[in-house]
Amino acid sequence: MKLTSYRLDPGRQSYKWWVLGNIMLGTFMAVLDSTIVNVGLPKIMATFGVSISKIQWIITAYLLAIAVVLPAAAWLADRYGYKRLYFIGLFGFTAGSFLCGTAWNEDVLIASRIIQGIGGGLIQPLGLAIITREFPPRQRGLALGFWAISSAASISFGPLIGGWLVDTFSWHLIFDVNVPLGIIGLAATIVIQREYRNPNVGRFDRAGFISAVIFLPLTLFALTEANAPTNAEGWNAPYILACLAAAFVAFVFFVVTELTVEEPLLDLKLLGDRNFGITMAVLFIFSIGMFGSTFLLPLYLQNAMDYSALQAGAVFLPVGIIQGAVSPVSGWLSNKVNAKLLIAGGFLLLAYSFWLNGHFTALTPRHHILFALYIRGFAMGMLFSVLNTVSLIRIPKAKMAQASGISNTVRQLAGSLGVAILTTLLTSRQLFNENRYGQVIDPDSPVYVQTVRNLTGYARQHGEKGMHTPAQQAQAILDRHIEREAYIQAIDDDFLLSAFITGICVVPVLWLRVHDKDARKGLEKA
């Protein structure tokens, strides 16, 4: 595949800004699809008639594909060319979007999401590398700031756009909207970008890549299927045990390979740096709760509160805006106060927002939901930029690309695990709560008898005429109420777990090193 720049001269001053616009479009699309889909999940579940344990793979498959491709993206670009790989990634993402929009069942949709994720896994890291190469150091900060805007805009407007498309048209449009944008991006890539290929390309770590491709999907599959309704044996099922055993062996092989091979896929030795190792552990723990809780909120709003998809998406709008406004202030404050205070304070506020979410009911007012999200946006803006800066204080410039690869992989992997873990917990807790509520109800109690009598009278006057008697309709109404309460309580349990997981992050933050001379210089340069 030979891609040639036809119009723009790379020597012109405006060239790099055209490249930036091209990259921002691709980044906006890739990040958008990690947020826009959430509000469409209830409609997709209804269309295909599947449970949450199955439909969560629409999110997990996308994140997992990104996590698998990310470590290999830099080597592939060095070997085959950055423009060519970026074009292939954008083409794969666009083709995957088209296939998602035409999917006729959930399995085809999940497979198409994997294709999307592979494309997205190439777009994001290569876009950052291209911008860094094209802009000189004095303009790089401004360029990366604009690039970050495209990501923040996706976080804020993704759910809102997705909600409007689902309510006005259908859930298919949340994928189809990427196709024309992708075609524009592909044409712009051909016309605008120049090719660059690294003349000094090392050997590809095949063993590390293959072992990662094995242990990541098997781990998530075991976590998801262990408590699936179709698996009566649970964690003791032979195929679950086999998956866990194979995943463990592949993981051990991956770690040993990355620590011993001369040119590793991911340089795990960087984790030996105190700040980088601690922040990666914190990022892993945090991402489990963050991605999982973001997946849950639209389900609660639409399935329990009867919000439309547009209403559910609209509540997320302030999060990215607040985060974008707070991040520069937080970065400035990190030079004035102890950076650990900002990071720890951000995690505590984030945990508090999840704790508020853990007390949802069927009557939770909208302002309570928005207040928790305001806190979340403020907390994320407060800690993210500072955490990234502190993590890279002692990392040599030559290792920055490897460090970025590890960071992105950790975030995507933990996000996949978070969705799988919290979905599994949601299913098991809902069944537990339904059984518990059913055992507590006393059919002979005066309250129960009076409630059934009132519901029977309501059904006699307003119920449907047909095979079911008013008494049967009354019992069905009561059963649906119990199921709804059990579902809400299960979501609350998930949010409380997210609050606990996020609160734990404060502990390792205390061991970060930001007081010494080198650390202070790193913060001032960032």
VOGU-3710 file (C-alpha; in Angstrom, 3 decimals, decimal comma):
1> mkltsyrldp> 0,000/0,000/0,000  1,624/3,203/-1,166  0,208/6,397/0,326  1,528/9,674/-1,070  0,899/13,279/0,009  -0,486/15,031/-3,047  -1,162/18,603/-2,020  0,435/19,801/1,177  4,122/20,586/1,254  5,698/19,324/4,527
11> grqsykwwvl> 8,022/22,302/4,417  5,207/24,802/4,851  4,589/26,259/8,302  0,909/25,327/8,166  1,655/21,663/7,453  1,974/20,552/11,062  -1,342/22,207/11,988  -3,123/20,359/9,208  -1,585/17,143/10,577  -2,829/18,056/14,045
21> gnimlgtfma> -6,378/18,524/12,746  -6,195/15,179/10,973  -5,011/13,422/14,146  -7,610/15,163/16,316  -10,400/13,797/14,099  -9,138/10,228/14,443  -8,616/10,581/18,193  -12,100/12,039/18,643  -13,612/9,029/16,858  -11,585/6,431/18,766
31> vldstivnvg> -12,268/7,889/22,216  -15,889/8,649/21,291  -16,619/4,983/20,759  -15,514/4,106/24,280  -18,224/6,424/25,685  -20,993/6,732/23,100  -21,935/3,046/23,252  -22,824/2,980/26,957  -26,138/4,801/26,566  -27,187/2,454/23,754
41> lpkimatfgv> -26,677/-0,769/25,702  -30,246/-1,073/27,078  -31,701/-0,758/23,549  -29,164/-3,258/22,191  -30,060/-5,696/24,995  -33,753/-5,342/24,137  -33,133/-5,768/20,393  -31,174/-8,990/20,722  -32,922/-10,254/23,868  -29,688/-10,923/25,778
51> siskiqwiit> -28,575/-10,416/29,371  -26,027/-7,965/30,701  -23,462/-10,751/31,140  -23,436/-11,148/27,345  -23,847/-7,540/26,273  -20,967/-6,296/28,458  -18,633/-7,868/25,900  -19,545/-4,992/23,562  -17,536/-2,756/25,908  -14,973/-5,299/27,055
61> ayllaiavvl> -14,078/-6,560/23,565  -13,337/-3,007/22,391  -11,124/-2,173/25,375  -9,390/-5,549/25,230  -8,566/-5,214/21,530  -7,038/-1,795/22,195  -4,993/-3,213/25,095  -3,602/-6,024/22,913  -2,654/-3,787/19,970  -1,213/-0,844/21,924
71> paaawladry> 2,179/-2,410/22,831  2,830/-3,490/19,238  1,729/-0,227/17,588  5,059/1,604/17,946  7,164/-1,254/16,502  4,779/-1,776/13,595  4,876/1,940/12,793  8,675/2,027/12,967  8,839/-0,975/10,646  6,123/-0,181/8,095
81> gykrlyfigl> 5,678/3,592/8,406  3,652/5,837/10,673  1,379/7,207/7,958  0,657/3,751/6,589  -0,138/2,266/10,029  -2,272/5,257/10,993  -4,217/4,850/7,733  -4,670/1,124/8,367  -5,858/1,818/11,924  -8,355/4,428/10,742
91> fgftagsflc> -9,533/2,130/7,951  -9,996/-0,767/10,393  -11,888/1,448/12,814  -14,173/2,756/10,053  -14,789/-0,722/8,643  -15,500/-2,054/12,149  -17,985/0,777/12,699  -19,803/-0,115/9,476  -19,972/-3,777/10,496  -21,274/-2,835/13,963
101> gtawnedvli> -24,060/-0,782/12,403  -25,137/-3,716/10,225  -24,767/-6,446/12,904  -27,723/-8,856/12,948  -26,929/-10,487/16,298  -24,858/-9,866/19,400  -21,988/-12,163/18,354  -21,461/-10,300/15,080  -21,602/-7,002/16,974  -18,958/-8,165/19,464
111> asriiqgigg> -16,692/-9,415/16,654  -17,100/-6,081/14,862  -16,192/-4,244/18,063  -12,932/-6,199/18,152  -12,128/-4,904/14,648  -12,972/-1,392/15,856  -10,724/-1,822/18,892  -7,765/-2,994/16,800  -8,104/0,136/14,682  -8,504/2,343/17,759
121> gliqplglai> -5,447/0,726/19,326  -3,383/1,963/16,378  -4,964/5,421/16,078  -4,380/6,680/19,618  -0,651/5,984/20,229  0,411/6,707/16,646  -1,487/9,987/16,639  0,391/11,106/19,740  3,734/10,014/18,250  3,065/11,838/14,958
131> itrefpprqr> 2,180/15,092/16,744  5,273/14,847/18,957  7,487/14,343/15,894  6,004/17,110/13,753  5,948/19,876/16,366  9,108/21,440/17,815  9,476/21,453/21,624  8,418/25,104/21,938  5,031/24,337/20,242  4,563/20,789/21,441
141> glalgfwais> 2,729/21,698/24,629  0,166/23,769/22,726  -0,308/21,027/20,136  -0,799/18,332/22,772  -3,256/20,618/24,539  -5,383/20,798/21,392  -5,026/17,039/20,957  -6,271/16,523/24,535  -9,325/18,679/23,747  -10,486/16,143/21,151
151> saasisfgpl> -10,308/13,417/23,805  -12,098/15,493/26,459  -14,799/16,473/23,955  -15,469/12,788/23,298  -15,912/12,130/27,016  -18,363/14,999/27,434  -20,336/14,828/24,210  -20,116/11,093/23,449  -22,982/9,984/25,731  -25,073/13,013/24,711
161> iggwlvdtfs> -24,607/12,360/20,987  -25,228/8,659/21,508  -28,409/9,310/23,487  -29,786/11,623/20,801  -29,039/9,132/18,015  -30,609/6,224/19,927  -33,785/8,155/20,820  -34,223/9,915/17,464  -33,173/7,090/15,129  -31,808/3,773/16,413
171> whlifdvnvp> -28,786/2,348/18,223  -27,232/1,452/14,852  -26,487/5,140/14,259  -24,027/5,314/17,182  -21,751/3,208/14,974  -22,818/4,421/11,529  -21,926/8,026/12,438  -18,255/7,021/12,371  -18,337/5,925/8,727  -18,525/9,334/6,987
181> lgiiglaati> -16,109/10,818/9,530  -13,748/7,920/8,936  -13,861/8,385/5,160  -13,025/12,072/5,609  -10,162/11,112/7,930  -8,815/8,554/5,454  -8,843/11,067/2,611  -7,185/13,684/4,827  -4,476/11,206/5,845  -3,618/10,482/2,210
191> viqreyrnpn> -3,553/14,162/1,238  -1,955/15,691/4,333  0,478/13,366/6,063  3,992/12,540/4,960  5,477/9,134/5,593  8,073/8,469/8,271  9,839/5,196/8,969  12,402/4,571/11,672  15,671/3,434/10,060  16,721/1,625/13,250
201> vgrfdragfi> 14,047/-0,975/13,909  14,721/-3,683/16,467  13,387/-7,221/16,578  9,712/-7,779/17,280  8,970/-9,529/20,574  6,768/-12,287/19,157  6,815/-14,391/22,313  5,658/-11,482/24,454  2,939/-10,507/22,001  1,557/-14,046/21,623
211> saviflpltl> 1,517/-14,666/25,377  -0,319/-11,355/25,921  -2,885/-12,280/23,261  -3,478/-15,555/25,128  -3,706/-14,484/28,758  -5,771/-11,291/28,331  -8,853/-12,777/26,579  -8,803/-15,996/28,625  -8,744/-14,072/31,907  -11,678/-11,891/30,925
221> falteanapt> -13,628/-14,830/29,512  -13,246/-16,758/32,784  -14,291/-13,743/34,876  -17,345/-13,152/32,708  -18,527/-16,730/32,316  -17,926/-17,866/35,909  -21,256/-16,436/37,084  -23,102/-16,462/33,770  -26,683/-17,827/33,861  -25,708/-20,552/31,381
231> naegwnapyi> -22,923/-21,840/33,667  -24,541/-23,887/36,433  -21,197/-25,010/37,928  -19,822/-21,492/38,413  -16,118/-21,243/39,201  -15,852/-25,048/39,384  -16,765/-25,539/35,730  -13,942/-27,444/33,977  -13,688/-24,960/31,103  -13,435/-22,039/33,545
241> laclaaafva> -10,624/-23,754/35,458  -8,865/-24,603/32,187  -9,073/-20,975/31,016  -7,688/-19,683/34,312  -4,839/-22,193/34,277  -3,880/-21,366/30,681  -4,137/-17,637/31,393  -1,888/-17,960/34,450  0,774/-19,889/32,514  0,661/-17,363/29,649
251> fvffvvtelt> 0,898/-14,459/32,106  3,945/-15,916/33,877  5,580/-16,571/30,503  4,830/-12,988/29,431  6,386/-11,480/32,566  9,502/-13,662/32,354  9,908/-12,883/28,648  9,546/-9,126/29,078  12,100/-9,095/31,895  14,698/-11,141/30,028
261> veeplldlkl> 14,372/-10,420/26,301  16,722/-7,804/24,852  13,988/-5,803/23,087  10,737/-6,363/25,013  7,255/-5,526/23,819  6,723/-3,736/27,145  9,788/-2,842/29,160  8,529/-4,058/32,543  11,857/-3,097/34,113  10,545/0,485/34,110
271> lgdrnfgitm> 8,178/-0,578/36,867  11,248/-0,777/39,090  11,283/3,025/39,130  9,589/3,984/42,376  7,221/6,638/41,091  6,388/4,911/37,821  5,762/1,546/39,481  3,507/3,018/42,162  1,521/5,139/39,719  0,967/2,158/37,405
281> avlfifsigm> -0,356/0,138/40,354  -2,602/3,047/41,299  -3,754/3,470/37,691  -4,605/-0,227/37,460  -6,663/-0,208/40,662  -8,359/3,063/39,801  -9,277/2,054/36,239  -11,074/-1,078/37,446  -13,523/1,028/39,439  -13,700/3,933/36,988
291> fgstfllply> -14,459/2,047/33,767  -16,823/-0,346/35,514  -18,839/2,415/37,159  -19,076/4,396/33,898  -20,552/1,285/32,303  -23,146/0,942/35,086  -24,593/4,454/35,325  -26,460/4,479/31,964  -27,958/1,080/32,840  -29,281/2,457/36,122
301> lqnamdysal> -30,648/5,627/34,545  -32,464/3,845/31,716  -33,476/0,519/33,254  -34,289/1,666/36,795  -35,160/5,363/36,427  -36,805/5,171/32,975  -34,577/7,901/31,528  -34,452/8,106/27,765  -31,083/7,504/26,119  -30,750/11,247/25,482
311> qagavflpvg> -31,528/12,099/29,113  -29,007/9,502/30,296  -26,320/10,852/27,971  -26,954/14,457/28,978  -25,959/13,870/32,605  -22,375/13,106/31,490  -21,938/16,423/29,678  -20,459/18,365/32,647  -17,852/15,709/33,524  -15,422/16,358/30,672
321> iiqgavspvs> -15,991/20,133/30,800  -15,197/20,302/34,517  -12,216/17,987/34,089  -10,837/20,118/31,259  -11,214/23,311/33,300  -9,652/21,903/36,477  -6,675/20,094/34,888  -4,588/23,209/34,041  -5,213/24,660/37,507  -4,195/21,381/39,089
331> gwlsnkvnak> -1,001/21,303/37,021  -0,158/24,844/38,114  -0,845/24,030/41,778  1,452/20,994/41,620  4,381/23,443/41,475  3,122/25,302/44,559  1,978/22,543/46,913  2,839/18,904/47,558  1,661/16,996/44,479  0,676/14,038/46,660
341> lliaggflll> -2,000/16,168/48,320  -3,628/16,864/44,963  -3,492/13,222/43,889  -4,756/11,846/47,206  -7,445/14,546/47,400  -8,587/13,670/43,886  -8,908/9,987/44,729  -10,826/10,734/47,928  -13,259/12,980/46,061  -13,667/10,341/43,372
351> aysfwlnghf> -14,351/7,675/45,990  -16,905/10,006/47,591  -18,708/10,425/44,251  -18,940/6,630/43,897  -20,153/6,396/47,496  -22,953/8,835/46,650  -23,834/6,688/43,658  -23,944/3,679/45,966  -27,058/5,084/47,644  -29,247/5,345/44,562
361> taltprhhil> -32,921/4,435/44,872  -35,869/4,352/42,482  -36,652/7,917/43,600  -33,192/9,517/43,468  -33,612/13,115/42,242  -31,732/14,278/39,158  -29,765/16,930/41,055  -28,316/14,239/43,340  -27,070/12,277/40,299  -25,592/15,418/38,743
371> falyirgfam> -23,910/16,459/41,991  -22,054/13,147/42,152  -20,917/13,601/38,534  -19,771/17,177/39,190  -17,549/15,843/41,966  -16,255/13,121/39,641  -15,260/15,632/36,945  -13,548/17,872/39,494  -11,682/14,906/41,023  -10,472/13,588/37,654
381> gmlfsvlntv> -9,206/17,018/36,639  -7,518/17,353/40,004  -5,469/14,164/39,849  -4,871/13,011/36,266  -2,400/15,585/34,948  -0,437/15,596/38,219  -0,384/11,789/38,419  0,964/11,531/34,861  3,633/14,123/35,567  4,812/12,478/38,781
391> sliripkakm> 4,905/9,036/37,124  7,420/10,183/34,476  9,745/12,311/36,641  12,638/9,835/36,560  11,941/8,093/33,244  14,677/8,808/30,624  13,518/10,471/27,396  14,593/7,423/25,410  12,157/5,303/27,431  9,164/7,669/27,258
401> aqasgisntv> 7,498/5,749/24,431  7,781/2,484/26,378  6,443/4,155/29,507  3,489/5,548/27,550  2,806/2,100/26,102  2,762/0,532/29,561  0,482/3,249/30,908  -2,048/2,943/28,081  -2,019/-0,853/28,233  -2,539/-0,861/31,998
411> rqlagslgva> -5,476/1,525/31,696  -7,225/-0,424/28,933  -6,567/-3,808/30,565  -7,825/-2,636/33,943  -10,869/-1,089/32,285  -11,704/-4,417/30,646  -11,293/-6,204/33,967  -13,412/-3,579/35,708  -16,337/-4,022/33,328  -16,089/-7,824/33,628
421> ilttlltsrq> -15,785/-7,837/37,431  -18,572/-5,346/38,125  -20,888/-7,015/35,590  -20,317/-10,369/37,258  -20,974/-8,821/40,669  -24,107/-7,074/39,367  -25,581/-10,364/38,131  -24,802/-12,310/41,296  -25,963/-9,551/43,661  -29,217/-9,095/41,770
431> lfnenrygqv> -30,020/-12,803/42,176  -29,004/-12,649/45,831  -31,204/-9,624/46,506  -34,190/-11,138/44,713  -33,931/-14,274/46,862  -33,449/-12,218/50,011  -36,426/-9,971/49,317  -38,554/-12,976/48,402  -37,750/-14,679/51,719  -38,487/-11,558/53,756
441> idpdspvyvq> -41,950/-11,066/52,282  -44,640/-12,635/54,463  -47,801/-13,424/52,450  -49,818/-13,508/55,688  -48,769/-10,079/56,930  -51,435/-7,337/56,947  -49,210/-5,020/54,902  -48,725/-7,620/52,149  -52,435/-8,513/52,058  -53,436/-4,842/51,848
451> tvrnltgyar> -50,849/-4,152/49,126  -52,084/-7,051/46,987  -55,684/-5,950/47,527  -54,869/-2,401/46,381  -52,940/-3,621/43,350  -55,787/-5,986/42,445  -58,220/-3,082/42,530  -55,864/-1,048/40,345  -55,544/-3,916/37,857  -59,300/-4,404/37,761
461> qhgekgmhtp> -59,766/-0,765/36,719  -56,659/-0,098/34,621  -55,219/-3,510/33,798  -55,263/-5,309/30,473  -58,188/-7,512/29,535  -57,092/-11,010/28,682  -56,000/-14,319/30,104  -54,674/-12,948/33,391  -57,015/-12,140/36,233  -56,672/-8,881/38,210
471> aqqaqaildr> -55,114/-10,868/41,070  -52,494/-12,357/38,727  -51,726/-8,940/37,276  -51,349/-7,552/40,803  -48,848/-10,299/41,659  -46,926/-9,566/38,440  -46,716/-5,865/39,376  -45,384/-6,787/42,802  -42,822/-9,193/41,300  -41,570/-6,508/38,889
481> hiereayiqa> -41,180/-4,093/41,785  -39,096/-6,639/43,703  -36,906/-7,273/40,632  -36,406/-3,544/40,147  -35,415/-2,986/43,764  -33,043/-5,950/43,630  -31,485/-4,532/40,447  -30,996/-1,075/41,981  -29,486/-2,565/45,131  -27,085/-4,629/43,005
491> idddfllsaf> -25,963/-1,472/41,167  -25,514/0,245/44,538  -23,317/-2,656/45,671  -21,177/-2,220/42,550  -20,762/1,515/43,146  -19,804/0,929/46,781  -17,164/-1,555/45,632  -15,891/1,079/43,168  -15,710/3,587/46,030  -13,683/1,123/48,114
501> itgicvvpvl> -11,336/0,298/45,229  -10,768/3,983/44,485  -10,205/4,822/48,155  -7,467/2,169/48,322  -5,474/4,177/45,762  -4,703/6,799/48,410  -2,448/4,386/50,321  0,260/3,792/47,652  0,186/7,503/46,750  1,807/8,219/50,132
511> wlrvhdkdar> 4,992/6,474/48,935  5,446/8,667/45,864  8,623/10,766/45,867  7,986/14,424/45,003  10,120/16,297/47,563  13,636/15,599/46,348  15,517/17,923/44,002  15,129/15,848/40,835  11,424/15,388/41,406  10,874/19,118/41,910
521> kgleka> 12,704/19,871/38,661  10,544/17,312/36,858  7,360/18,911/38,110  8,512/22,371/37,107  9,381/21,260/33,576  6,054/19,451/33,064
//
